């Protein structure tokens, strides 16, 4: 056996700072659908929110919606307390979405969750399940890779 065959590696190697780094000989190109050029159906990106996580988010949202509905039945003091509950709800959902790598502070996600938080402060509209609706909107937006809310106009700075 030749020495070159003994040490033959199908991958190329590189020595950087004393560490051996293996690199593939050929880059693998993702499979595309011939007609549209997009990813094939088996390669469509998965949603960052799983069904189990969606159920957890819905229960948390229903809890905040029930607290908001109860507080909106109390005049004046209830609205003041609902303000603090909505701030806590917004912070909770921001944390729960950031865990999954979803930003609430950009574009349509900010719009959806700000409307959910503000609607809890309006006396009769605060009885509606706004946080639950925002969870489902965020899920469907994430599931469709951001195209579910694509037609919602959002003002952007600097354009």
GIQUI-V479935 format. One record per residue. N is the residue number from 1. PSI is psi in degrees with one decimal (999 if undefined). D_LAST is the distance of its C-alpha to the last C-alpha in Angstrom with 2 decimals. Layout:
n/psi/d_last
N/PSI/D_LAST
N/PSI/D_LAST
This chain:
n/psi/d_last
1/134.8/65.71
2/155.2/63.79
3/-35.0/61.88
4/-32.9/58.64
5/-32.0/59.03
6/-38.5/59.71
7/17.0/56.46
8/129.3/54.29
9/130.3/51.01
10/-12.8/48.87
11/150.0/45.75
12/152.3/44.85
13/157.8/44.93
14/141.2/43.45
15/112.5/44.76
16/121.9/42.16
17/37.2/43.47
18/-2.0/46.65
19/136.2/44.98
20/126.7/45.43
21/127.2/42.28
22/134.7/42.79
23/142.1/40.38
24/145.5/40.76
25/-42.1/42.08
26/137.1/39.77
27/135.5/36.34
28/124.2/36.38
29/139.7/33.77
30/145.1/32.78
31/139.3/34.43
32/156.5/32.34
33/127.7/33.16
34/-33.8/34.41
35/-48.1/33.03
36/-17.5/29.40
37/-2.1/28.94
38/-177.7/27.79
39/149.9/29.88
40/161.2/33.33
41/-33.1/34.23
42/-11.0/36.05
43/7.8/33.04
44/139.0/30.46
45/138.7/28.87
46/152.5/30.69
47/146.5/29.11
48/-18.1/28.95
49/114.8/30.74
50/169.9/34.36
51/-39.4/36.50
52/-43.9/38.52
53/-35.3/35.50
54/-42.5/34.25
55/-42.0/37.67
56/-44.9/37.49
57/-39.0/34.07
58/-42.3/35.48
59/-40.1/38.53
60/-42.7/36.56
61/-41.2/34.33
62/-37.1/37.49
63/-49.6/39.04
64/-36.0/36.19
65/-39.8/36.20
66/-40.4/39.98
67/-43.3/39.82
68/-41.7/37.18
69/-43.2/39.32
70/-44.0/42.40
71/-30.3/40.79
72/-14.2/39.46
73/-17.4/43.06
74/119.1/44.00
75/146.8/43.05
76/-65.7/41.22
77/-37.8/42.10
78/-39.0/40.75
79/-37.7/37.31
80/-41.1/37.28
81/-33.5/38.34
82/-31.7/35.83
83/-47.1/33.06
84/-35.1/34.38
85/-40.2/34.96
86/-35.2/31.34
87/-43.7/30.15
88/-38.9/32.63
89/-43.0/31.58
90/-42.6/27.90
91/-37.8/29.01
92/-47.0/31.43
93/-33.1/28.98
94/-44.3/26.45
95/-45.5/29.39
96/-34.0/30.58
97/-36.1/27.26
98/-33.4/26.68
99/-36.7/30.17
100/3.2/29.04
101/23.8/25.86
102/128.7/23.48
103/131.1/20.86
104/-9.9/20.73
105/22.3/18.02
106/131.6/15.05
107/-121.8/13.39
108/-30.9/16.16
109/-41.4/18.96
110/-42.2/18.18
111/-48.5/18.04
112/-46.8/21.34
113/-28.3/23.19
114/-39.1/22.18
115/-39.6/23.50
116/-41.1/26.59
117/-40.9/27.22
118/-31.9/26.76
119/-23.5/28.94
120/-13.3/31.81
121/-16.4/32.00
122/126.7/32.65
123/-55.8/36.44
124/-31.4/37.02
125/-24.1/33.76
126/-13.4/34.50
127/-16.8/37.36
128/151.2/35.10
129/72.8/34.31
130/-40.0/30.59
131/-37.6/30.52
132/-41.5/32.37
133/-38.5/29.95
134/-34.4/27.01
135/-44.8/29.00
136/-38.0/29.55
137/-41.7/25.92
138/-39.1/24.91
139/-47.7/27.80
140/-32.7/27.01
141/-41.2/23.33
142/-37.4/24.58
143/-35.6/27.38
144/18.5/25.24
145/38.1/22.88
146/7.4/19.96
147/-10.2/20.39
148/-36.5/22.35
149/18.2/19.48
150/-27.1/17.00
151/-4.0/17.41
152/120.9/16.70
153/134.5/13.51
154/128.8/11.49
155/133.5/8.83
156/140.9/6.34
157/140.5/5.76
158/8.7/3.80
159/999/0.00
